Amino acid sequence: MFTSLRSVIFAVGYLGSGFVYGILSLFIFYLPPMARHRILISWCWLIVLWLRLSCGVRYEIRGLEHLKAPGPKIVLSKHQSTWETLALQYLCFPASTILKRELLKIPFFGWGLRCLQPIGIDRENPRDALRQVKIQGVQRLRSGLNLLLFPEGTRVPPGTRGKYARSGPEIALESGASIIPVAVNAGYCWPAKSLKRYPGLVTVVFGEPISPEGRTSRELIVEVENWIENQMLQIGDGSDRARRATQAA
């Protein structure tokens, strides 16, 4: 009961602030890109803070120094939750995210997303989507933005893994940019397709840069997947806790 109440309190702040920032995005759309980024990622930071205050979801970051090496990076992250789509926006600032085009059509939320120079793809046409991602991804990197991708494509439940797509490595080969793998176990605290938010500690681990030089996209994605999934075993992905919470609900 207490978890449900805290989750409702969080949802009110989440939706209310999203509405405010969505309206704000209409007035800042013509500002320089970096100014828009700084204003709108403050919402991402605010929601992560609000989740901690309302639902007791803390987090720890490891290896962030790997992202600070010179030059834009391609960040490939584990994807269990909405949490990392928000937190990585400011941890990897400035970043452009590859996402489903449908998200850009959501009132208020989608308006804000458009200000962050995302790359919206059509999943119904995977060949065209890959071509678009490569072209626009290289453009974003050359403009000084990090590129944020979730190679599993969609959120996966704790304890499972999706199929890792090779679009990130393809962009790395085209641009020469290094890849930063990221393991994050937020799926227990902020489960996909659930209204409940559970207290706990989210761990985010940034890996060392992976150079694409002399590699194939298949070799790169295998290395990324193995690193991420091994890290998930070490930090714990919350699958046991999620199972216990589901049984208790």
PAZAPA-4460 file (N, C-alpha, C; in steps of 0.05 Angstrom, whole numbers, plus 32768, in hexadecimal, padded with zeros to 4 digits):
% residues 249
    n_x    n_y    n_z   ca_x   ca_y   ca_z    c_x    c_y    c_z   seq   type   mol
   8011   7FE8   8000   8000   8000   8000   8012   8019   8000     1      M     A
   8026   8019   8011   8038   8030   8013   8047   8034   7FF9     2      F     A
   804F   801E   7FEC   805D   8020   7FD2   804A   802C   7FBD     3      T     A
   8031   8024   7FBD   801E   802E   7FAA   801A   804C   7FAE     4      S     A
   8018   8055   7FC7   8013   8071   7FCC   802B   8082   7FC3     5      L     A
   8044   8078   7FC9   805C   8086   7FC1   805E   8087   7FA2     6      R     A
   8055   8072   7F95   8056   8071   7F78   8042   8085   7F6C     7      S     A
   802B   8089   7F78   8018   809C   7F6F   8023   80B9   7F72     8      V     A
   802F   80BE   7F89   803B   80D8   7F8E   8051   80DE   7F79     9      I     A
   8061   80CA   7F73   8075   80CD   7F5E   8068   80D3   7F43    10      F     A
   8054   80C4   7F3C   8047   80C8   7F22   803B   80E4   7F1F    11      A     A
   8030   80EF   7F34   8025   810A   7F33   803B   811E   7F2C    12      V     A
   8051   811C   7F3A   8068   812E   7F34   8074   8129   7F19    13      G     A
   8075   8110   7F11   8081   8109   7EF6   8070   8114   7EE0    14      Y     A
   8056   8110   7EE1   8044   8119   7ECC   8041   8138   7ECC    15      L     A
   803F   8143   7EE5   803B   8160   7EE7   8053   816F   7EDD    16      G     A
   806B   8166   7EE5   8083   8174   7EDB   8088   8170   7EBD    17      S     A
   8080   8158   7EB4   8082   8153   7E97   8071   8166   7E87    18      G     A
   8059   816B   7E91   8047   817E   7E84   8053   819A   7E83    19      F     A
   805F   81A3   7E9A   806B   81BD   7E9B   8083   81BF   7E88    20      V     A
   8094   81AC   7E88   80AC   81AC   7E76   80A4   81AA   7E59    21      Y     A
   808E   819B   7E54   8084   8199   7E38   807B   81B4   7E2E    22      G     A
   806D   81C2   7E3E   8065   81DD   7E36   807D   81EF   7E33    23      I     A
   8090   81ED   7E45   80A9   81FD   7E44   80B8   81F8   7E2A    24      L     A
   80B8   81DF   7E21   80C7   81D8   7E09   80BD   81E7   7DF0    25      S     A
   80A3   81EF   7DF0   8098   81FE   7DD9   80A4   821A   7DD7    26      L     A
   80AD   8224   7DEE   80B8   823F   7DEF   80D6   8240   7DEC    27      F     A
   80E4   8229   7DEF   8101   822A   7DEC   810B   821B   7DD3    28      I     A
   80F8   8213   7DC2   8100   8203   7DAB   8114   8211   7D99    29      F     A
   8113   822B   7D98   8124   823A   7D86   813E   8244   7D94    30      Y     A
   8142   823C   7DAC   815C   8241   7DB9   8172   8230   7DAD    31      L     A
   818B   8237   7DB0   81A1   8226   7DA7   819E   820A   7DB3    32      P     A
   81A6   81F5   7DA4   81A2   81D9   7DAD   81AD   81D4   7DC9    33      P     A
   81C5   81DE   7DCF   81D0   81D8   7DE9   81C1   81E5   7E00    34      M     A
   81B6   81FD   7DFB   81A5   820A   7E0F   818C   81FA   7E14    35      A     A
   8180   81EF   7DFF   8168   81DE   7E02   816F   81C6   7E13    36      R     A
   8185   81BA   7E0C   818D   81A2   7E1A   8190   81A7   7E38    37      H     A
   819E   81BD   7E3F   81A2   81C2   7E5C   8188   81C7   7E6B    38      R     A
   8175   81D5   7E5E   815C   81DA   7E6B   814C   81C1   7E6F    39      I     A
   8149   81B0   7E5A   8138   819A   7E5B   8143   8182   7E6A    40      L     A
   815D   817E   7E6A   8167   8168   7E7A   8165   816D   7E98    41      I     A
   815F   8186   7E9F   815A   818C   7EBB   8141   817D   7EC4    42      S     A
   812E   8178   7EB2   8117   8168   7EB8   811E   814B   7EBF    43      W     A
   8131   8140   7EAF   813A   8124   7EB4   8146   8122   7ED0    44      C     A
   8157   8136   7ED6   8164   8136   7EF1   814E   8139   7F07    45      W     A
   813B   814A   7F02   8125   814F   7F15   8115   8136   7F1B    46      L     A
   810F   8126   7F05   80FF   810E   7F09   810F   80F9   7F18    47      I     A
   8128   80F6   7F13   8139   80E2   7F21   813A   80EA   7F3F    48      V     A
   813C   8104   7F44   813C   810E   7F60   8121   8109   7F6D    49      L     A
   810C   810F   7F5F   80F1   810C   7F69   80EB   80EE   7F6F    50      W     A
   80F6   80DC   7F5F   80F3   80C0   7F63   8100   80B8   7F7D    51      L     A
   8117   80C4   7F83   8125   80BE   7F9B   8116   80C8   7FB3    52      R     A
   810C   80E0   7FB1   80FE   80EC   7FC8   80E3   80DF   7FCD    53      L     A
   80D4   80D8   7FB8   80B9   80CD   7FBB   80B9   80AF   7FBF    54      S     A
   80CC   80A1   7FB2   80CB   8084   7FB3   80E4   8076   7FBE    55      C     A
   80F8   8086   7FC5   810F   807A   7FD2   8122   806C   7FBE    56      G     A
   8122   8075   7FA5   8133   8068   7F91   814E   8078   7F8F    57      V     A
   8163   806C   7F9B   817D   8079   7F9A   818E   806D   7F83    58      R     A
   81A5   8079   7F7E   81B6   806E   7F68   81D3   8073   7F6E    59      Y     A
   81E4   8063   7F63   8201   8066   7F64   820C   8064   7F48    60      E     A
   8221   8073   7F42   822D   8074   7F28   824A   806A   7F2A    61      I     A
   8252   8058   7F18   826D   804E   7F17   8278   8052   7EFB    62      R     A
   8291   805A   7EF9   829F   805C   7EDF   8297   8073   7ECE    63      G     A
   828B   8088   7ED9   8283   809F   7EC9   829B   80AD   7EBC    64      L     A
   82B3   80A9   7EC8   82CA   80B6   7EBC   82D0   80AB   7EA0    65      E     A
   82C6   8094   7E99   82CB   8089   7E7E   82BD   8099   7E69    66      H     A
   82A8   80A6   7E71   8299   80B7   7E5E   82A6   80D2   7E5A    67      L     A
   82B8   80D9   7E6C   82C4   80F4   7E6B   82DC   80F6   7E58    68      K     A
   82E4   80E0   7E4C   82FB   80E1   7E39   82F3   80F2   7E22    69      A     A
   8307   80FF   7E15   8301   8111   7DFF   82F1   8105   7DE8    70      P     A
   82DF   8115   7DDD   82CF   810D   7DC6   82B4   8101   7DCD    71      G     A
   82A0   8104   7DBB   8286   80F9   7DC0   8288   80DA   7DC0    72      P     A
   8276   80CE   7DCF   8275   80B1   7DD2   825A   80A6   7DCA    73      K     A
   825A   808C   7DC3   8241   807E   7DBE   823B   806D   7DD7    74      I     A
   8226   8074   7DE5   8220   8067   7DFE   820B   8051   7DF9    75      V     A
   8211   8038   7DFF   81FF   8022   7DFB   81F8   8017   7E17    76      L     A
   81DE   801A   7E1E   81D5   8014   7E39   81C2   7FFC   7E3B    77      S     A
   81C4   7FEE   7E50   81AF   7FDA   7E58   8195   7FEA   7E5B    78      K     A
   817E   7FDC   7E55   8165   7FEB   7E55   814F   7FDB   7E64    79      H     A
   814B   7FE1   7E7D   8136   7FD4   7E8D   8120   7FE6   7E94    80      Q     A
   8125   8001   7E93   8113   8013   7EA0   8113   802F   7E93    81      S     A
   80FF   803F   7E99   80FF   805B   7E91   8115   806A   7EA0    82      T     A
   811D   8060   7EB7   8131   806F   7EC8   8149   8076   7EB8    83      W     A
   8155   8063   7EA9   816F   8069   7E9B   816B   807B   7E83    84      E     A
   8152   807C   7E78   814E   808E   7E62   814F   80AB   7E6B    85      T     A
   8149   80AF   7E85   814A   80CA   7E91   8166   80D0   7E9C    86      L     A
   8170   80BE   7EAC   818A   80C3   7EBA   81A1   80C5   7EA6    87      A     A
   81A1   80B5   7E92   81B8   80B6   7E7F   81B8   80CF   7E6E    88      L     A
   81A1   80DD   7E6C   81A0   80F6   7E5E   81B2   810B   7E6A    89      Q     A
   81B3   810C   7E85   81C4   8120   7E91   81E0   8114   7E99    90      Y     A
   81E1   80FA   7E9E   81FB   80EE   7EA3   820D   80EF   7E8A    91      L     A
   8201   80ED   7E73   8210   80EC   7E59   820E   8107   7E4B    92      C     A
   8205   811C   7E58   8201   8136   7E4B   821A   8140   7E3D    93      F     A
   8217   814C   7E25   81FF   814D   7E15   81FB   8134   7E04    94      P     A
   81E3   812A   7E02   81DE   8111   7DF5   81C5   8113   7DE3    95      A     A
   81C6   8104   7DCD   81B0   8100   7DBB   81A7   80E3   7DBD    96      S     A
   818E   80DE   7DC1   8184   80C3   7DC5   8176   80B8   7DAC    97      T     A
   817B   809F   7DA6   816D   8091   7D91   8154   8084   7D9E    98      I     A
   813D   808A   7D94   8124   8081   7DA0   810E   807C   7D8B    99      L     A
   80F8   8070   7D94   80E2   806B   7D83   80D5   8086   7D7A   100      K     A
   80CF   8088   7D61   80C3   80A1   7D56   80A9   80A8   7D64   101      R     A
   809A   8093   7D6D   8080   8097   7D79   8082   80A8   7D93   102      E     A
   8099   80A6   7DA1   809C   80B5   7DBA   809B   80D3   7DB5   103      L     A
   80A4   80DC   7D9D   80A4   80F8   7D97   8088   8104   7D93   104      L     A
   8074   80F2   7D90   8059   80FB   7D8B   8049   80FD   7DA5   105      K     A
   8054   80F5   7DBB   8046   80F6   7DD5   8044   8114   7DDE   106      I     A
   802C   811E   7DE3   8029   813A   7DEC   803B   813F   7E04   107      P     A
   8046   8157   7E04   8057   8161   7E1A   8071   8152   7E1C   108      F     A
   8071   8138   7E22   808A   8129   7E24   8099   8129   7E09   109      F     A
   808A   8123   7DF4   8097   8123   7DD9   80A1   813E   7DD1   110      G     A
   8093   8153   7DD9   809C   816E   7DD2   80B7   8174   7DDE   111      W     A
   80BA   816C   7DF7   80D4   8170   7E04   80EA   8160   7DF6   112      G     A
   80E4   8147   7DEF   80F7   8135   7DE2   8102   8142   7DC9   113      L     A
   80F1   814E   7DB9   80F9   815A   7DA0   810E   816F   7DA3   114      R     A
   810F   817C   7DBA   8123   8191   7DBF   813E   8186   7DC5   115      C     A
   8140   816B   7DCA   8159   815F   7DD1   8168   8152   7DB9   116      L     A
   815F   8158   7DA1   816C   814E   7D89   816D   812F   7D89   117      Q     A
   8157   8122   7D8E   8157   8105   7D8D   8157   80FB   7D70   118      P     A
   815B   80E1   7D6D   8158   80D4   7D53   8140   80C1   7D55   119      I     A
   812A   80C9   7D4A   8112   80B9   7D4B   8111   80A5   7D34   120      G     A
   810E   808B   7D3A   810F   8077   7D24   80F4   8069   7D22   121      I     A
   80EF   805F   7D0A   80D6   8050   7D04   80DD   8032   7D04   122      D     A
   80D4   8024   7D19   80DB   8008   7D1C   80CE   7FF6   7D07   123      R     A
   80BA   8001   7CFA   80AC   7FF1   7CE5   80BE   7FEE   7CCC   124      E     A
   80D2   7FFF   7CC9   80E4   7FFE   7CB2   8101   7FFC   7CBD   125      N     A
   8109   7FE4   7CC6   8124   7FE2   7CD3   813B   7FE9   7CC1   126      P     A
   8139   7FE4   7CA7   814F   7FEA   7C95   8153   8008   7C93   127      R     A
   813C   8016   7C8E   813D   8033   7C8C   8145   803F   7CA7   128      D     A
   813C   8033   7CBD   8143   803D   7CD8   8161   803C   7CDD   129      A     A
   816D   8026   7CD5   818A   8023   7CD9   8199   8038   7CC8   130      L     A
   8190   803C   7CB0   819D   8050   7C9F   819B   806C   7CAB   131      R     A
   8183   8072   7CB5   817F   808C   7CC2   8190   8090   7CDB   132      Q     A
   8191   807B   7CEB   81A0   807B   7D04   81BE   8080   7CFE   133      V     A
   81C9   8073   7CEA   81E5   8076   7CE3   81EB   8093   7CDA   134      K     A
   81DA   809D   7CC8   81DE   80B8   7CBE   81DC   80CD   7CD3   135      I     A
   81C5   80CD   7CE2   81C0   80E1   7CF6   81D2   80DD   7D0F   136      Q     A
   81D8   80C4   7D15   81E9   80BF   7D2C   8205   80CA   7D28   137      G     A
   8210   80C7   7D10   822B   80D2   7D0A   8229   80F1   7D0B   138      V     A
   8213   80FC   7D01   8210   8119   7D02   820F   8124   7D1F   139      Q     A
   8201   8115   7D30   81FF   811E   7D4C   821B   811D   7D59   140      R     A
   822A   8107   7D54   8244   8105   7D60   8257   811B   7D56   141      L     A
   8256   8121   7D3D   8267   8136   7D31   8260   8151   7D3B   142      R     A
   8247   8155   7D45   823F   816E   7D50   8246   8171   7D6E   143      S     A
   8252   815C   7D79   825C   815D   7D94   824A   814F   7DA9   144      G     A
   8234   8142   7DA0   8222   8134   7DB2   822B   8117   7DB6   145      L     A
   8228   810D   7DCE   8229   80F0   7DD2   8210   80E4   7DC7   146      N     A
   8211   80CB   7DC0   81FB   80BD   7DB5   81F2   80A7   7DC8   147      L     A
   81D9   80A7   7DD0   81CE   8094   7DE4   81BC   8080   7DD6   148      L     A
   81C2   8066   7DD8   81B2   8051   7DCC   81AD   803B   7DE1   149      L     A
   8196   802E   7DDD   818F   8017   7DED   818E   7FFF   7DD9   150      F     A
   81A4   7FF0   7DD7   81A6   7FDC   7DC2   8191   7FC6   7DC3   151      P     A
   8185   7FC1   7DDB   8170   7FAE   7DDC   8156   7FB8   7DD0   152      E     A
   8155   7FD2   7DCB   813E   7FDD   7DBD   8126   7FE4   7DCE   153      G     A
   8120   7FD4   7DE2   810A   7FD9   7DF4   8111   7FD0   7E10   154      T     A
   8101   7FD8   7E23   8107   7FD0   7E3F   8103   7FB2   7E43   155      R     A
   8115   7FA6   7E52   8113   7F89   7E57   8111   7F85   7E75   156      V     A
   8102   7F71   7E7E   80FF   7F6C   7E9B   811A   7F64   7EA8   157      P     A
   811D   7F6B   7EC2   8135   7F62   7ED0   813A   7F44   7ECD   158      P     A
   8153   7F3D   7EC9   815A   7F20   7EC6   8159   7F16   7EAA   159      G     A
   8152   7F27   7E97   8150   7F1F   7E7B   8162   7F31   7E69   160      T     A
   8165   7F29   7E51   8174   7F3A   7E3E   8165   7F39   7E23   161      R     A
   8166   7F50   7E15   815A   7F52   7DFB   8170   7F4C   7DE6   162      G     A
   8168   7F4D   7DCD   817C   7F4A   7DB7   818A   7F64   7DB3   163      K     A
   81A4   7F64   7DB4   81B4   7F7C   7DB1   81B8   7F83   7D93   164      Y     A
   81AE   7F9A   7D8B   81B0   7FA3   7D6F   81CB   7FAF   7D6A   165      A     A
   81D4   7FAF   7D50   81EE   7FB8   7D49   81F0   7FD4   7D3F   166      R     A
   81DA   7FE3   7D43   81D9   7FFF   7D38   81EF   8010   7D46   167      S     A
   81F3   800D   7D60   8208   801D   7D6E   8223   8017   7D63   168      G     A
   822C   7FFE   7D61   8246   7FF8   7D55   8248   8001   7D38   169      P     A
   8232   8000   7D29   8233   800A   7D0D   823A   8027   7D0C   170      E     A
   822E   8037   7D1F   8234   8053   7D20   8251   8058   7D29   171      I     A
   825A   8047   7D3C   8276   8049   7D45   8289   8045   7D2E   172      A     A
   8284   8031   7D1D   8296   802B   7D07   8295   8042   7CF3   173      L     A
   827E   804E   7CEF   827B   8064   7CDC   8288   807E   7CE6   174      E     A
   8287   8083   7D00   8290   809C   7D0B   82AC   809A   7D18   175      S     A
   82B3   8082   7D21   82CC   807F   7D2F   82CA   8085   7D4D   176      G     A
   82B1   808B   7D56   82AD   8091   7D73   82AE   8078   7D84   177      A     A
   82B8   807A   7D9C   82B9   8064   7DAE   829E   805E   7DBA   178      S     A
   829B   8045   7DC3   8282   803C   7DD0   8286   803A   7DEE   179      I     A
   8272   8044   7DFD   8272   8041   7E1A   825B   802F   7E21   180      I     A
   8260   8016   7E2B   824A   8005   7E34   8241   800D   7E50   181      P     A
   8227   800A   7E55   821C   8012   7E6F   820A   7FFB   7E7A   182      V     A
   820F   7FF3   7E92   81FD   7FE0   7EA0   81EE   7FF0   7EB5   183      A     A
   81D4   7FEB   7EB6   81C3   7FF9   7EC9   81AC   7FE7   7ED1   184      V     A
   81A6   7FE6   7EEB   8192   7FD2   7EF5   8179   7FE0   7F01   185      N     A
   816E   7FF3   7EF2   8157   8002   7EFC   813C   7FF4   7EF9   186      A     A
   813C   7FDD   7EED   8122   7FD0   7EE7   8112   7FC8   7EFF   187      G     A
   811F   7FC2   7F15   8110   7FBB   7F2E   8103   7FD4   7F39   188      Y     A
   8111   7FEA   7F3C   8106   8002   7F48   80F1   800F   7F37   189      C     A
   80F5   800F   7F1D   80E2   801C   7F0B   80DC   8008   7EF5   190      W     A
   80CA   7FF4   7EFB   80C4   7FDF   7EE7   80B6   7FEA   7ECE   191      P     A
   80BC   7FDD   7EB8   80AD   7FE4   7E9F   8090   7FDA   7EA2   192      A     A
   807E   7FEA   7E97   8061   7FE3   7E96   8056   7FDE   7EB2   193      K     A
   805F   7FED   7EC5   8054   7FEC   7EE0   8052   8008   7EEC   194      S     A
   803E   800D   7EFC   803A   8027   7F08   8049   8029   7F23   195      L     A
   8052   8012   7F2D   8060   8013   7F47   807D   8019   7F44   196      K     A
   8088   8028   7F58   80A4   802E   7F5A   80AE   8023   7F75   197      R     A
   80C4   8014   7F74   80CD   8007   7F8C   80E7   8014   7F96   198      Y     A
   80EA   8017   7FB0   8103   8023   7FBB   811A   8010   7FB7   199      P     A
   8132   801B   7FB4   8149   800B   7FB0   8160   801B   7FA5   200      G     A
   8176   800D   7F9E   818E   801A   7F94   8192   8012   7F77   201      L     A
   8192   8026   7F65   8199   8021   7F49   81B7   8025   7F45   202      V     A
   81C4   8012   7F39   81E0   8014   7F34   81E5   8017   7F16   203      T     A
   81F5   802B   7F0F   81FC   8031   7EF3   821A   802E   7EF0   204      V     A
   8222   801D   7EDD   823F   8019   7ED9   8246   801F   7EBC   205      V     A
   8258   8033   7EB8   8262   803A   7E9E   827C   802A   7E99   206      F     A
   827E   801D   7E82   8296   800D   7E7B   82AB   801E   7E6E   207      G     A
   82C2   8013   7E6A   82D8   8021   7E5C   82D1   8023   7E3F   208      E     A
   82DB   8039   7E32   82D5   803D   7E15   82DF   8025   7E04   209      P     A
   82CE   801D   7DF1   82D5   8008   7DDE   82DA   8014   7DC3   210      I     A
   82F1   8012   7DB8   82F8   801D   7D9E   82EE   800B   7D88   211      S     A
   82E2   8017   7D73   82D8   8007   7D5C   82EE   8000   7D48   212      P     A
   8306   800B   7D4C   831B   8007   7D39   8323   7FEA   7D35   213      E     A
   8322   7FE1   7D1C   8329   7FC6   7D15   8315   7FB1   7D1D   214      G     A
   82FD   7FB9   7D24   82E8   7FA6   7D2D   82D1   7FA6   7D1A   215      R     A
   82C0   7F91   7D1C   82A7   7F90   7D0D   8290   7F97   7D20   216      T     A
   8279   7F9F   7D15   8263   7FA6   7D27   825A   7F8E   7D37   217      S     A
   825C   7F76   7D2D   8255   7F5E   7D3C   8268   7F5A   7D54   218      R     A
   8281   7F5D   7D4F   8295   7F5A   7D65   8290   7F6F   7D7B   219      E     A
   8289   7F87   7D72   8285   7F9D   7D86   826C   7F97   7D97   220      L     A
   8256   7F8F   7D8A   823D   7F8C   7D99   8240   7F74   7DAC   221      I     A
   824F   7F5F   7DA4   8253   7F48   7DB5   8263   7F51   7DCE   222      V     A
   8277   7F61   7DCA   8287   7F6B   7DE1   8275   7F7C   7DF3   223      E     A
   8265   7F8D   7DE7   8254   7F9F   7DF7   8240   7F8E   7E07   224      V     A
   8233   7F7B   7DFA   821F   7F6A   7E07   822B   7F5A   7E1E   225      E     A
   8242   7F4E   7E18   824F   7F3E   7E2D   8256   7F4F   7E45   226      N     A
   8261   7F66   7E40   8269   7F78   7E56   8251   7F80   7E67   227      W     A
   823C   7F89   7E59   8224   7F92   7E68   8217   7F7C   7E78   228      I     A
   8213   7F65   7E6B   8206   7F4F   7E79   8217   7F44   7E90   229      E     A
   8231   7F44   7E8D   8242   7F3B   7EA3   8241   7F4F   7EBB   230      N     A
   8240   7F69   7EB4   823D   7F7D   7EC9   8222   7F7B   7ED7   231      Q     A
   820D   7F74   7EC8   81F3   7F71   7ED4   81F3   7F5A   7EE9   232      M     A
   8202   7F45   7EE3   8204   7F2F   7EF7   8213   7F39   7F10   233      L     A
   8226   7F4B   7F0C   8236   7F54   7F23   8227   7F67   7F35   234      Q     A
   8218   7F7A   7F28   820A   7F8E   7F38   81EF   7F84   7F41   235      I     A
   81E5   7F6F   7F34   81CA   7F65   7F3B   81B5   7F75   7F2B   236      G     A
   81A4   7F67   7F1D   8190   7F75   7F0C   8175   7F79   7F19   237      D     A
   8173   7F71   7F33   8159   7F75   7F41   8144   7F60   7F3B   238      G     A
   814B   7F4A   7F2D   8137   7F37   7F25   812B   7F29   7F3D   239      S     A
   813C   7F22   7F51   8131   7F14   7F69   811F   7F27   7F79   240      D     A
   8128   7F40   7F7C   8118   7F54   7F8A   80FE   7F59   7F7C   241      R     A
   80FF   7F5A   7F61   80E7   7F5F   7F52   80D3   7F48   7F55   242      A     A
   80DD   7F30   7F56   80CC   7F18   7F59   80BF   7F19   7F74   243      R     A
   80CE   7F1F   7F89   80C3   7F20   7FA4   80AE   7F36   7FA6   244      R     A
   80B3   7F4D   7F9A   80A0   7F64   7F9B   8086   7F5C   7F8D   245      A     A
   8089   7F4E   7F76   8071   7F46   7F67   8060   7F32   7F77   246      T     A
   806D   7F20   7F85   805F   7F0C   7F95   8051   7F19   7FAD   247      Q     A
   805E   7F2E   7FB8   8052   7F3C   7FCF   803C   7F4F   7FC8   248      A     A
   803B   7F58   7FAE   8027   7F6C   7FA6   800B   7F5F   7FA6   249      A     A
***
